[in-house]
Amino acid sequence: MLMPKRTKFRKLHRGRRQGSAQRGSTLAFGPYGLQALEPCWMTSRQIEAARRAMTRHVRRGGQIWIRIFPDHAYTKKPAETRMGSGKGAPEGWRRW
């Protein structure tokens, strides 16, 4: 699974997903590419699943470049927990 070696802060604000990508939206390596059609948060598990599916499909016939990296931690509170009492513990990594 992809994750940063270390970060400055353990927990981050959620932020907003807005606008279209200015960089990384053109093909740089090879004639084919995979593009998201709408903004979304992609977790490291989703990126890994896509990488495995592409690797399985091309077999030994091609190379794959992954140009996104999950560098934001997301948190989750335990199930059946009352409101309040702070932010949950870091659950995983995602990219937006």
Phi and psi restraints in degrees (value plus and minus 20) as a CYANA .aco file:
   2 LEU   PHI    -100.3   -60.3
   2 LEU   PSI     118.4   158.4
   3 MET   PHI    -184.4  -144.4
   3 MET   PSI     131.3   171.3
   4 PRO   PHI     -90.4   -50.4
   4 PRO   PSI     133.3   173.3
   5 LYS   PHI     -85.2   -45.2
   5 LYS   PSI     -63.8   -23.8
   6 ARG   PHI    -177.3  -137.3
   6 ARG   PSI     138.2   178.2
   7 THR   PHI    -150.2  -110.2
   7 THR   PSI     143.4   183.4
   8 LYS   PHI     -93.1   -53.1
   8 LYS   PSI     -57.8   -17.8
   9 PHE   PHI    -149.0  -109.0
   9 PHE   PSI     125.8   165.8
  10 ARG   PHI     -91.8   -51.8
  10 ARG   PSI     -62.1   -22.1
  11 LYS   PHI    -140.5  -100.5
  11 LYS   PSI     116.6   156.6
  12 LEU   PHI    -136.7   -96.7
  12 LEU   PSI     140.0   180.0
  13 HIS   PHI     -89.2   -49.2
  13 HIS   PSI     135.3   175.3
  14 ARG   PHI     -88.0   -48.0
  14 ARG   PSI     -63.7   -23.7
  15 GLY   PHI      59.3    99.3
  15 GLY   PSI    -194.6  -154.6
  16 ARG   PHI    -144.4  -104.4
  16 ARG   PSI     127.9   167.9
  17 ARG   PHI    -121.7   -81.7
  17 ARG   PSI      91.2   131.2
  18 GLN   PHI    -166.2  -126.2
  18 GLN   PSI     135.8   175.8
  19 GLY   PHI      54.6    94.6
  19 GLY   PSI     153.3   193.3
  20 SER   PHI    -126.3   -86.3
  20 SER   PSI     138.2   178.2
  21 ALA   PHI     -88.7   -48.7
  21 ALA   PSI     114.5   154.5
  22 GLN   PHI    -116.2   -76.2
  22 GLN   PSI     -56.1   -16.1
  23 ARG   PHI    -132.6   -92.6
  23 ARG   PSI     132.9   172.9
  24 GLY   PHI      55.5    95.5
  24 GLY   PSI      -6.9    33.1
  25 SER   PHI    -120.7   -80.7
  25 SER   PSI     -22.0    18.0
  26 THR   PHI    -128.6   -88.6
  26 THR   PSI     136.6   176.6
  27 LEU   PHI     -95.4   -55.4
  27 LEU   PSI     107.7   147.7
  28 ALA   PHI    -134.2   -94.2
  28 ALA   PSI     -47.5    -7.5
  29 PHE   PHI    -148.1  -108.1
  29 PHE   PSI      89.5   129.5
  30 GLY   PHI      63.1   103.1
  30 GLY   PSI     154.4   194.4
  31 PRO   PHI    -108.5   -68.5
  31 PRO   PSI     -29.7    10.3
  32 TYR   PHI    -140.1  -100.1
  32 TYR   PSI     136.2   176.2
  33 GLY   PHI    -176.3  -136.3
  33 GLY   PSI     144.8   184.8
  34 LEU   PHI    -138.7   -98.7
  34 LEU   PSI     105.0   145.0
  35 GLN   PHI    -147.2  -107.2
  35 GLN   PSI     118.1   158.1
  36 ALA   PHI     -97.9   -57.9
  36 ALA   PSI     115.5   155.5
  37 LEU   PHI    -111.5   -71.5
  37 LEU   PSI     -32.0     8.0
  38 GLU   PHI    -166.6  -126.6
  38 GLU   PSI     134.9   174.9
  39 PRO   PHI     -87.8   -47.8
  39 PRO   PSI     122.6   162.6
  40 CYS   PHI    -179.4  -139.4
  40 CYS   PSI     142.8   182.8
  41 TRP   PHI    -110.3   -70.3
  41 TRP   PSI     102.3   142.3
  42 MET   PHI    -125.6   -85.6
  42 MET   PSI     102.2   142.2
  43 THR   PHI    -103.1   -63.1
  43 THR   PSI     144.2   184.2
  44 SER   PHI     -83.7   -43.7
  44 SER   PSI     -50.5   -10.5
  45 ARG   PHI     -86.8   -46.8
  45 ARG   PSI     -59.5   -19.5
  46 GLN   PHI     -86.7   -46.7
  46 GLN   PSI     -61.3   -21.3
  47 ILE   PHI     -83.2   -43.2
  47 ILE   PSI     -62.1   -22.1
  48 GLU   PHI     -86.0   -46.0
  48 GLU   PSI     -59.7   -19.7
  49 ALA   PHI     -84.6   -44.6
  49 ALA   PSI     -61.0   -21.0
  50 ALA   PHI     -84.8   -44.8
  50 ALA   PSI     -60.9   -20.9
  51 ARG   PHI     -82.7   -42.7
  51 ARG   PSI     -63.1   -23.1
  52 ARG   PHI     -84.1   -44.1
  52 ARG   PSI     -61.7   -21.7
  53 ALA   PHI     -84.5   -44.5
  53 ALA   PSI     -62.6   -22.6
  54 MET   PHI     -86.3   -46.3
  54 MET   PSI     -62.2   -22.2
  55 THR   PHI     -82.2   -42.2
  55 THR   PSI     -61.0   -21.0
  56 ARG   PHI     -85.3   -45.3
  56 ARG   PSI     -56.4   -16.4
  57 HIS   PHI     -92.4   -52.4
  57 HIS   PSI     -64.6   -24.6
  58 VAL   PHI    -100.7   -60.7
  58 VAL   PSI     -32.8     7.2
  59 ARG   PHI      33.7    73.7
  59 ARG   PSI    -141.2  -101.2
  60 ARG   PHI    -122.5   -82.5
  60 ARG   PSI      -5.3    34.7
  61 GLY   PHI    -111.2   -71.2
  61 GLY   PSI     -19.3    20.7
  62 GLY   PHI    -183.9  -143.9
  62 GLY   PSI     153.7   193.7
  63 GLN   PHI    -131.0   -91.0
  63 GLN   PSI     134.6   174.6
  64 ILE   PHI    -147.5  -107.5
  64 ILE   PSI     108.8   148.8
  65 TRP   PHI    -133.3   -93.3
  65 TRP   PSI     103.5   143.5
  66 ILE   PHI    -122.1   -82.1
  66 ILE   PSI      97.7   137.7
  67 ARG   PHI    -125.6   -85.6
  67 ARG   PSI      -4.0    36.0
  68 ILE   PHI    -143.8  -103.8
  68 ILE   PSI     133.2   173.2
  69 PHE   PHI    -159.5  -119.5
  69 PHE   PSI     110.1   150.1
  70 PRO   PHI     -97.8   -57.8
  70 PRO   PSI      79.6   119.6
  71 ASP   PHI    -133.6   -93.6
  71 ASP   PSI     -12.5    27.5
  72 HIS   PHI    -137.1   -97.1
  72 HIS   PSI     107.4   147.4
  73 ALA   PHI     -98.8   -58.8
  73 ALA   PSI     122.8   162.8
  74 TYR   PHI    -140.2  -100.2
  74 TYR   PSI     130.7   170.7
  75 THR   PHI    -133.3   -93.3
  75 THR   PSI     142.0   182.0
  76 LYS   PHI    -169.1  -129.1
  76 LYS   PSI     115.3   155.3
  77 LYS   PHI    -107.6   -67.6
  77 LYS   PSI     133.0   173.0
  78 PRO   PHI     -82.0   -42.0
  78 PRO   PSI     136.4   176.4
  79 ALA   PHI     -86.4   -46.4
  79 ALA   PSI     127.2   167.2
  80 GLU   PHI      37.6    77.6
  80 GLU   PSI      23.2    63.2
  81 THR   PHI    -127.0   -87.0
  81 THR   PSI     120.9   160.9
  82 ARG   PHI     -90.1   -50.1
  82 ARG   PSI     139.8   179.8
  83 MET   PHI     -85.2   -45.2
  83 MET   PSI     134.9   174.9
  84 GLY   PHI      68.2   108.2
  84 GLY   PSI    -179.0  -139.0
  85 SER   PHI      39.5    79.5
  85 SER   PSI      16.0    56.0
  86 GLY   PHI      63.9   103.9
  86 GLY   PSI    -199.2  -159.2
  87 LYS   PHI    -105.0   -65.0
  87 LYS   PSI     132.1   172.1
  88 GLY   PHI     -93.0   -53.0
  88 GLY   PSI     155.9   195.9
  89 ALA   PHI     -99.1   -59.1
  89 ALA   PSI     130.8   170.8
  90 PRO   PHI     -77.8   -37.8
  90 PRO   PSI     112.0   152.0
  91 GLU   PHI    -125.0   -85.0
  91 GLU   PSI     -60.8   -20.8
  92 GLY   PHI    -191.2  -151.2
  92 GLY   PSI    -185.4  -145.4
  93 TRP   PHI    -143.5  -103.5
  93 TRP   PSI     125.3   165.3
  94 ARG   PHI    -169.5  -129.5
  94 ARG   PSI     147.9   187.9
  95 ARG   PHI    -145.2  -105.2
  95 ARG   PSI     116.6   156.6
